[in-house]
């Protein structure tokens, strides 16, 4: 009937409008996600630089000071160790849990939340190429300027404790914001592979060191490794999880991350494989290095409009 045809047309029009609105929401969420990652890394880089500029900062001694006896025997730092240390800092008043700390360590820790010394260096030393001299200076400082061994966290210099606390405070707050972005992307039905493609295109014009820093923070390099490994430098981690998911012939020409980097070559190379959560973000800053977002980028990536795709993001 004529009335039935009108109803069908109305339904199609409503469906088209709803689809368009959802696509716009997904596109906005993706752009917000990228800007947030960039801003978070920029703030963290500034705090890492401040910590490295302290002449009293000796990374290995700080790492050992943060460890509990149980962790020290296995040469790693746990989320509980760091939570205990932060709880003892009188100048640190923010409320946080062990889970919050574990989330903040995720970019440099293995699946159990344990962080090796190399992972610790990645978290606390500047990562940008123009800061390489500062990274080298910090490591040389520890090598040639001997100090008495630090036996417990109370002996850390006040300046080092304050700057280290500021860095971890930002990482904890950032991890919370990332989780909020993850929830939003899941609710909007954005699958992980779309986020990965979007992220790769948005960062394609960035310098390698900056791109790597953002990928570390996002964990996307571990999620779609076959797409990312040709673009990364040899110092980037190669993990058991990754090698299991990629065919052997894909790796025959991959350079081995043999050199020890001041930024840390990888996560722990133990049989424990890392988990790879797909998504992440934070607030944009006026000095953000993120380039202008591309209009309708999600359309070119064929962004799906299903209401939920949470299984892709777990």
C-alpha positions, 0 to 999 in steps of 0.5 A, a space after each residue: 500500500 501507499 502507506 506501507 511504502 511511506 513507512 519503508 521510506 521513513 525507516 530507511 531515512 531514519 536508518 541513514 540518519 542514525 548511521 551518519 550520526 554514529 559514524 560522526 561519533 566514531 570519527 570524533 572518538 578516534 580523533 579524540 583518542 589520538 589527540 589524547 595519546 599525543 598530549 599524554 606522551 608530551 606531558 610525560 616527556 616533559 616530566 621525564 626530562 625534569 627527572 633526568 635533569 636532576 644530578 641526583 638521579 641515578 636510575 639503577 639505584 632508584 630502581 633498586 630502591 623501589 623494589 621489595 626484597 621479593 622483587 629484587 631477587 627476581 630483578 623486576 619491579 612490581 605494581 605493588 612495590 611502586 604502590 608501596 613507595 608512592 604511599 609512603 611519599 608525604 608530598 603525594 596525596 592522590 588516591 590510587 590503588 594497586 590496579 591504578 599503578 599496574 595500569 600506568 606501568 602497562 606500557 613497560 611491563 609484562 602480562 603479570 605487571 612486572 617491569 624489568 630495569 629496561 622497562 623502567 628506563 623506558 618509563 623514566 628517561 626522555 624518549 625523543 631523538 633530541 634528548 639522546 644526549 640527556 639519556 646518555 648523560 644520565 647513564 654515564 652519571 651512574 657509571 662514573 659518579 659512584 655513590 653509596 648504594 641505596 638500601 631503601 626508598 627513604 634514602 632517595 634524594 627529595 628532589 628525585 622523589 618529588 620529580 619521580 612522584 610527579 611522573 608516576 602521578 601523570 602516568 596513573 592519571 593518564 591510564 585512567 583517562 585511557 580506560 575511559 576512551 577504551 570504554 567509549 570506543 567499545 560502546 560506539 562499536 569501533 573494532 581494534 583493527 580500525 583504531 590501529 589503521 587510524 592510528 598508523 595513518 595519523 602518525 605517519 608523518 611524525 619522526 620515528 622516535 616520536 611515533 615509537 613513543 606514541 605506539 608504546 603508550 598505546 600498545 598498538 604496536 603489540 596488537 598489530 605487529 605485522 603492520 608496525 614492525 617494518 616502521 619501527 627501529 631495531 630497539 623496539 621489543 620483539 615478544 613471545 606473543 608476537 613471534 607466535 602470531 606471525 609466520 616464521 618467514 615474516 621474520 627472516 629479514 627482521 633486525 634483531 634488537 641486540 643493542 642495549 638502548 637507553 630507552 630500553 630495548 623491550 619488555 622482559 623476554 620471559 615465557 610470560 607473553 604480554 597482553 595487548 589491550 587495543 586502545 588508549 588516550 588523554 587531554 590535548 595541550 596547546 603545544 601538541 605535536 599531533 597534526 591536524 586531523 583528517 576530515 572523514 578519515 574513518 570513512 576511508 578506513 571503512 569504519 563499521 557502524 555496528 553498535 558494539 564490537 567489544 570482542 575485538 577490543 578485549 
